[in-house]
Structure formats: structure tokens, C-alpha cells
């Protein structure tokens, strides 16, 4: 009897990941066609509208770019933790924490000059995300508490904290009883770049490039990679694992928090419980598709931004915007499937009697 | 008060069903963070099939089968292809919630095609308090109780249970003993999906009973938390289910009791309690074997043994 097994390749296929990503994209779009046909829509018209709305004009590009900012930062946050073999599943909550801190500073800083207020908001956002991540960071480093679960649980805690604020002490007296926070002052708005795009894109790209450089060019980045690949080697080399784990998780939380601050200051009128449209979770997919590499994170975030903007645009055609969610998930599944074959080869194995009965 | 206790049992069963499935999945060594998405698939399938057939039992079964198949997507990627379990599971949640919203778009706001009527236990149901709390529940609640006992017995008293636990503790040992780790883990993932599907269908066929986007509202995450809160034991998870179910039931009733505590803050408790329990488990694990399955989250490749 013969069977098929996966055998690890001596060398990973070069250019495998971009190719896997492309295969994932095509795979997802094919599934999308099937779903759209079943539900009685014209796939070509819908895909056409999605591309037009996300990439068809400078204005479309600017909206896509804005959407890519939180995706890219959340993706980077996950990638930073991932560089040490840690999972930060809490980017969603850290984004909310960052937005909450930024909104709080905007309340305190009424009447401040715009550059001062915006800077203070973004710094506060970083602190907010870092604070939420600090618990899981210390627990993981000192006691070995699984950071996947703690960061995941804190997502829900942060969401409820935000709901509590909006329903309670932050409720706008002029909102006629609706649970709405007051509008942000104009001084709190990030200045624009072109069309709808704001400076968040520059900040995000700067942060991603900075981490890319630090990770690849500095001793700290080198230690990070050593600690990530082998804890034992790191201990022999005198690298403090506990300190590394703590720093990396807190840094990861801070980056996600920054995404929340930028989202509030750049895109939102006021803080709402929907301030993060699932960016934290999408960020995990972004990081996974980018194989945790900063440059890849930026590229994947841009594409996911386009898919999400496209998804929102087809609601007017009577199609659920969840099409874009479905596409994103299938891009990942398709790419994982394809990616396996850049690392493994399929071999036919003969299960003859000698191996099965000896 | 009776309403609160009765709702505690209902919500407890809802959480317990999904948690039992996740418990079995994790015992086999596979972490599936797709519970929230699987519940959504179960909920929408149950509701839609009930609309078509007007038969709640066919709808309930359909939800179980469809969600088990849906969960096998996670199985394919993590068990067969060895992909990162965290990434695949979260994608399953994102996909499930998205697919449910897409498929259920036409069902939003429609009255249910059929509901699972409460079981009439005759004189038992007429007992004051006890009758209302325990003997006027949806059949799904009794199904959850039976499933809890069955899972508990399976894990501790059968060779299948031993092999299942082995797959999550030391996969190569189980492999050497002649079991297929792949088959065990795939079955465990499918079981996890089936139970999450049952839980989701309980929402749309009995508890709510309506379909709306985002209906599961984070209850899948509570189910994941419950597995840890219960230290991977069906019995302790049942205690946790009653506790967390009580918190869910209390949330909507706080005002009626005149308690001046925000229900929103109260709803943080399951997550904070779970973190606290996980910390205790981790501190204890320094001196003795951890409660968590040792191989949880690790792919198993026979060729690299």
C-alpha cells in the first residue's frame, strides 16, 4: 500500500511566501465567486466595485491607506511578540486601551495647541496599550503564565471597560440619552496628507521601518532572535529571558495601543466601542501571512486594507460587508496550505511488509 | 429570583456545551480558538434549517453536523498540515462570524421556523422552585448534562479516553502504542465543532430564538475560558459553567434587584476569574505536573519523531 507523506525540504523554496500569498488570494477569490453566485449576485460586478472603491482613484487609495494603518501596526505588534516565539492575541484590547487613553488625554487637554495635544494623545495611547500588555508580560516572564490566554481574556475586559465609560462617566450630556462620548475637538485631529489620508500612514510606516532596522541591525535585535529560537542558547549567552519576554510583550502592546490612538485621532469623530473594527484579530492574520517580517507586514496590511474598504463599498449593492471578512480568512487558509509546500515536499511512501510488521 | 436561577441553568448549559467540546479538543493536544466562529455557524445553521423544515430536531442535528464539518477545516490545517494552531483557530473565528453574517442575511428579524419546546416532566415540573429551575428547561439543557457525564466517563474509564489524553500529553507514545494520532485529533476537533454547533443552535432554537449578526456576542470566548477555569476537567468546568452562567443571567437582572453595580463591569468577571485561575495553575505547576495537556498547541509529525 502506498501513502502520501510530507517530507521537510532541505531548503525552503525561495520566494515561496509571496507565491503562497498569491495562491491564497486566488483561492479566496474563487471561493468568493462561489458564495456570491449561490446568493444570486454577479461576482464580476462585485469584485469590480471592490477594486474600484479601494484602488481605483487617489481618493480610494487614501481610504485604503487609512485602513492599512491600524492593520499594519496590529500586525507589527503580533510580529514583535512573535519574534520571540510569543503570541500577543490581545492586540484588539490593546488598541481599545490605546484609544481610551488618547480619548482621556483629549478630554484633559481641552484648549491645548494641536501639535501638543496630538503628541500627548499618541504617547498616552502607547502607554495604554503597554499597560494592558504589562500584566500578561510580567505573568509570563515571572511565573510562566500562558500569554495566549491572558492577552485573549483582556480583550474582552478592555471592551467592557470602554463600554462602561461610554455608558457612564464619558456619556455626552447632549447625546439625548444615547451612550455616546462627546465629539473630539478639532485640535485632536491628525493633519491630512492627501485626499482622506492622514499622517497616521507616515507614523505607522516609520514605526514598522524602525523596528525592522532595530531587529536586523542592533545587538538587541540579535539577542531577540537568539532568545526566540532557543531559550537555552540565550541563557548560555547571558541573555536575561525574563527581561526580554517582559520588554517584548510590553513593546508589542504599546505598538497596538498606538494603532488605537491613531485610529481615534485620524479616523473617528469620537470614541465608540467599534473604534477597532477587529483590527487586532486581523493583525494576527497579517503577521502570519508576513511570516512575522516587518516589510511583509506593511505589504499585507495594505492589501488587507484594500479588501476591507472594498468590502464596505459593496454594502450599497445589497451584499453583506462580511464578504471581505470571509475573503481575508480564506486568503490565510489558502496561503497556509500553499506555504506548507514551500517547506515540505509530498512523497509517495511504500508501506511494505518489512516496515509495518517488523 | 426563580427567573434568575432558571436563566443561570440555561446560560450555564449554553456555555458548558461549547466548553465540553473545546475541552476534548484541547485534551487531544489541539487548541481551537475558533469556538466563537463555530458557535455562530451552529446558530445560523440551526435557525435557517428550522425556517426551511419547521422541525427543530432536524435543525439541531443539522447545526451539529455542519459545525463539525466546519471545525474540520481547523483540523485539516493544524492536524494534517501542522499549521500554527493559534493562527488557524482565530481565522476560523473570523471566518465563522463572517460566513454566518453572510449566510444569515435574509433571516435577520424573521420569526423562528421552529423552537425546541421545554420538556414537560409531568409532576416534577410542578414542584415549586425546583420544577421551574430544573424541570422546565429546553431539551438541550438535559443533553448538556448527559454530555458532561459521558465526556467525564469517556476520559477516565475508557481506552479511547486514555488514547485521547495520551495524544495531548505525549503523541509519540500513543503513536507507538498503535493508535493514529491524526485520527484521534481530527475526531476531537470535529467533536469540538459539533458541541459548539449544538451550543449555537441552542441560542437560535431556544434561548433567543432569533438570528442577528453578532448574536454569539463573545460567549465563545467564555467557553474557551471555562476550559481553563475548570482546569481541563468536565466536573470543575460544570461548576464554572453554573458560575459564569449565573453572571450572564445576573447581567440583565441587576437593576431589578436594586443593586447599584454596572452590569457591564460584572460581565468582566468571567475573564478576570479565568486569568486568576490560570495564574494559580501556573504557580502550582512549578511543583507538580501542570493541569494543562503537555503537548497542547504542538503539531505532531510522525516523520520527525
Interface residues (C-beta under 8 A of the other chain):
Chain A: X5 X6 X7 X8 X35 X39 X87 X89 X135 X139 X143 X144 X145 X146 X148 X149 X150 X152 X153 X154 X155 X156 X157 X159 X160 X161 X163 X164 X167 X168 X278 X281 X282 X284 X285 X288 X320 X322 X323 X325 X326 X328 X329 X330 X332 X333 X336 X337 X340
Chain B: X31 X33 X73 X77 X81 X82 X83 X84 X86 X87 X88 X90 X91 X92 X93 X94 X95 X97 X98 X99 X101 X102 X105 X213 X218 X221 X224 X225 X228 X262 X264 X265 X267 X268 X271 X272 X274 X275 X278 X279 X282 X283 X285 X292 X301 X302 X303 X304
